[in-house]
């Protein structure tokens, strides 16, 4: 079967080394499985949203993921709770209504769940 893998990566911690590990996992996954990967989405909520904010230490890795077609999703609930808006996110990051809701939707669609 061509492109059988769809993977959602969930990040909910503010820890910069965890952010680098999560994004490194995504890049390694793409390098290992290549054309077998149909889609990858990184979903950040709660403190994990720091990874997708402008000025993030992880910005270069986020950009590398984006260039490889990885979807990057930020939780609207977290933005609202923090009094922020999407203009404070890195370029190419989409906002989803709920980070946890997005993870659950992806799992219900058959996506593989990874939480580094």
N, C-alpha and C positions, 0 to 999 in steps of 0.2 A: 504494500500500500504506500503510495507516495505521500509525503508530508503527514505522517500520522500523529506527530507530537504537537500538543498545545499545552503550554505551561504557564501557570500563574505563580509569580513569586511575591510573597507577602512580607512587607517590611513595616514593623510597628515599634521599632526602638530608635532612640536618638543617638546611639553609639556609632561614631564615624567608622571604626574598624568593621563593625557589622555591615554598614552600608557598602564599604569596599568589598567585603566578602560576598554580599548578595549580588552586587553588580559583576564581580569577578566570576561568580557561579554562572551567571547568565552568559557572559562572554565565553566561558569554558564550555558550556552546554552547546552554544552555537558552533564553536570550533569542533567539538566532538561529533555532534549529530548532523550538522550542516543542513543539507537539503531535506533531511527527514523531519525538520522542525517546521511546522505550519505557522505557529504563532507563539510569541512570548509576550507576557504583560507583567510589568512590575507595578504592584499596587502598594502605595504608602498611605498609612493613616496614623493618627496619634503622633507620638514623638518621631515616628519614622518619616513623617513628612519633611523633616529637616533636610533629608537627602535630596529632595526635589526643589528646594528653595534656591532662589538666586543667591550666589555667593557660597553655595555649599562646597565643602571640600571634595565632594564626590562629583562635582560638575563635569570634569573631563571624562570620567567613566560613564556618566549618564549620557553625555554626548556620543560616546563610542557605541553605546547600546542603541541609542536613537538612530544613528547612522546605519545600524544593522537591522533596522526595522522593528525594534522592540517598542511596544506600546508602554507608555509611562503614565500612570494614573494616580492622581491625588484626591484624597477624600474631601468632599465639600463640607462635611460636618466638622472636620478638623480645622479647615480654613475659617469657617464661621466661628467656631469656639475660640480661635486665636485672634479674631478680629482682623483677618487678612482676606485678600482676594487673589484671583488667579494671576494678576499682573506681577505678583511677587514670586511666581514659579519660574523655573528654568524654561527656556524655549522648547516647545514641542510637548510639554506636559499637558495632558488632558485632565479635566476635573470630572469625577464621577460622584453621584449623589451620596454614596456611602462606600468607604473602602472595604469594610467587612461585607457589605451587601454585594460588592463587585466580586470579591473572592468567592462568595457562596454561589453567585450566578455562574461564574466560570466553572466551578466544581460541578454544578448541576448540568452544565453543558459537556461534561466529560474531560475537562482540562485537568492536568496533573498539578498538584499543589506542592510548592516548595517554600519552606520558611527557614532560611539560613540561620 
